[in-house]
């Protein structure tokens, strides 16, 4: 059994392998080929944004260092505040990366970078630095606008997950009455099923459904759905075809390509039979 539990570095390597078209990602996790990645254009835009942020921080830091090493050594109070905020966030980011290998903490650099952009663009002491800052700030704003627009356009054809709630509710209530097996699904669908059952059967103890309904916990839950040559686990599965991507672990937030991409493989998989369906939701039991 291979629990999800992979580190942020492993996830980064998986995405890098996919970007480079390298097949070794499966050695990190059997689910690696099914990992959901944003379009490469979005990844490139994010890298460029971080590059502009890094440049303005380096240039600003170099300017402050020159002032400190000069005879004057007078640093404005606003610069002391900014450098304190920056150092505090950097220490926090390094702590997160070292202790929990959370590379996502790097996103926190955006906030101090925006403040530094504002400071550099309004400098009166160094006109050259001010012009460089204005150029970098303009590039950063353009990249941000393009990123937002591109993300919006690429998501236009994705159905809203909330549109499937009535169908999830129907399947959840049916399973609560008729199912005798543990049931697994993605994070959103499992939560929606729990909400539907509790709402319909109020008052009810959460403990009555906690042991029966769970989010996918390891590779062995999912891979038999996608590959007919693997032995399925002794669980019923709820497949939500309408989700734009799948969060399949509430511990590590592993996100997979949506089920609809593999609909034919799942429907004709000899491991499972569809015993109940309500629109975009199918209820599958092991054969």
N, C-alpha and C positions, 0 to 999 in steps of 0.2 A: 504494500500500500504506500503510495507516494502522496503525502499531504501537500497541499499547495505550498504554504510557508516558504516561498522563495524570497530572497532578498531583493532590495531595489537595484543592486548591482546586477544580479541575474536578469531582472526585467530589462535593464538597460542593454545588456548583452543580447538578449532575445530580440529587442527592437533593432539593435545595430546589425545583427545577423540578417534579419528580414530586409532591412534597408539595402544591405550589400548583396542580397540574394544567396546567402550562405546557408547550407542545410544543417550545420552543426548545432543549431538552436535546440533541436530535439534532445541533445545530450544534457541540456540543462533541465528541461522538463518535458515529459511526453506530450503535454498540452501546448508546447511552444508554437507549433505550426498553426494553432487556432487562436493565438493571442490577437486581441484587437489593437491595431495601431492606427493613429490618425494618418491622414494622407501625408506623404513626404513633403509636400509643399508647406503644410502647417509646421512640420518639424523644422524645416529650413528657416521659416520666418521666425520661429521661436529662438533658434540658434543666433540669428542675426540680431534679434532684440537683446539677447543676453550679451552679445558682443559689444553693442553700443553702450550698454550699461557698464560693462567691465571697463571699456575705454574711458568713459567719463569719470568713473571712480579712480582709475589710475592717474588720469590727468589732474584731477582735483587733488588727489593725495600728493602728487609730485609738486604741485603749486604750494600746498600747505607746508611741505617739507622744506622747500626753498625759503619760504618766509621764516620758518623756525630757525633755519641755519644762518639767516642773514643777521646783520647787526641789530636790526630793529626788533625782531623776534616777537612782534605784536600780532597775535591772531585774534580776530574778531570773535565775540561771544557766540554769534550764529554759527561760525565754523566749528567752535568747540562743541556746540550742541549737536551739529550734524555728524561730526567725527565720532562722538560718543554713541549716537544712535547706530551708526554704521558698524562700529566695533562690537557693540552689544549684539547686533543681529548676526554678525559674522561668527562670534563666539557661540551663539545659540545654534546656528546652522552647523558648525563643526561638531558641536556636541551631539546633535541629532544624527549626523552622518556617522560619527564614531560609535555611538551607543546603540542606535537602532538601524543603521545603514539606510537612512531615509534621504535619498537624493532629492526628493520632492521639496525638501526644505529650502533648496536653492531658489525657489520661486520668491522667497521672502526678500531677496536682494532687490526686487523691483521697487519696493517702497522707498528705501533710502536712495536708490538711484534717481527716482523722480524728484526727490527733494534736492539732490545734488545738481540735477539738470537745472532746476529752478534757480539755485544759488549761482551756478556758473554763468547762466544766461543773463544774469543781472549784475555781474561784477563790474565795478568801476575802476578797480586797481589794475587790472590786466586786460586790456582791450583785445589782445590776440587770443587769450584764453577764452574770453567772452564769445568771440566769433566762432572758435572751434566748438564751444559748448552749444551754441545756437545751431550749428550745422548738425551735430550729433543729436540734439533734441528734435530737430526737424526730421531726421532719418528715423528716430525712435517713434515719433508720432505717426509717420507714414506707415512704418512697419506694423504698428499696433492697429491702425485703421484697416490696413489690408488684411491682417490676421483675423480681425473680427468679421469683416465682410466675407472672407473666404470660408471661415468656419460656418457662418450663417448660410451661405450658398450651398455648401456641401451637405448641410443638414436639412435642406428643404424637403427632400424626399423621404425623410425618416419619420415614421409614424410616432405620434405622442404615446408614451407608454400608458398614460392615464386613460386613453381611449379604450384600452382592453380591460379596464377594471370590472365592468358588468359581466364579461365572459369569465374573468378570473373568479369573481364572486360565485357564479353559477357552478363552476367546476369545484371550487373549494367547498361549497355546501354539499354538493353531491358526494365528494370524497369523505366528508365528515360523517355522512350517514352510512356509506356503503364500503369504504375501504377498511381493510384489516391489516395493511402493511404500512411500514414507515414510508413517508413521502418526501421527495427532495425536489427542489427547483432552484431557480436563481434568486438573488437577494430580493428584488422588487416583487416578483410573483409570490414568493413565500410570505413576505410581509403582507401583501394584499389578501392572500388567502386567510391568514390569521385574523386580519381586520374584519373580513367578511363573516367569518365564523363567530367571532366575538360579538359583532354587531347584531347578528341574527339570533344568537342564542344567549343574549344578555339576561341575567347575569351568568357568567361562566368563569371558572378559574383558568388562568393562563396555562397552568400546569397540565390541564387536560389536553392541550394541543401541542405543547412544547416538545413532548417526546415523540409525537407522530409526524410533525412537519419540521423540516430542517433545510437549510441552505446546503448546496453541494459542498462536501467537506474535503474530497480528495479526487485524484485523477480517476480512480476506479469507479466513481459515480458517473463520470461523464464519458469517458472513452468508449465504453460498450454501446453508448447511444450512437456514436459516430462510426464505430467499426464493428461490423457484424461478426468478426472472428474472435472477439473477446467475450469472456463470460460475464454476464451482467450481475450486478449486486442484487441482493434480495430487498429491493426497494421499488416502489412505484415512482414514476417520474411525471412531472407536469412541465410541458414544453410550451413556452410562450413565443409564437412565431412573430409577434408584432414588435418586439423590442429592437431598438437600433444597435444595441450591444448588450452583452451579458455580464453582470457582476455575479461571480459564482463563489465568492468567499467573503464573508463579513469580517474576516480577520485580516487578510492581506489585500483585499480589493483587487483580486485577479479579474481582469476584464477580457472576455472572449468575443470572437466574431459572432454575430447573431445566428440563431438557429436556422433562419430562413435560407441562409447560404447553403446549408447542408440538408435541406428539407427532403430531397429525394432519398438520400442515404438513410435518414432517420425513419421515414415512412416505410421504406422497404427493408428495414433492418429486421432480420429474423429473431433478434434477441428480444424484441418487444412487440406487443400488440396494442393498438389504440382501442380502448374500451369506452371512452367518452370524449366528446368534442363539442366545443361551444365557440364557434367563430374562429378566432385566432389562437385558441388554447386547446391543446390535446392532452389527454390523460393516458399514459402508457404504463402497462404492467409487464413484468418479465414473462417471456414465453415459457 
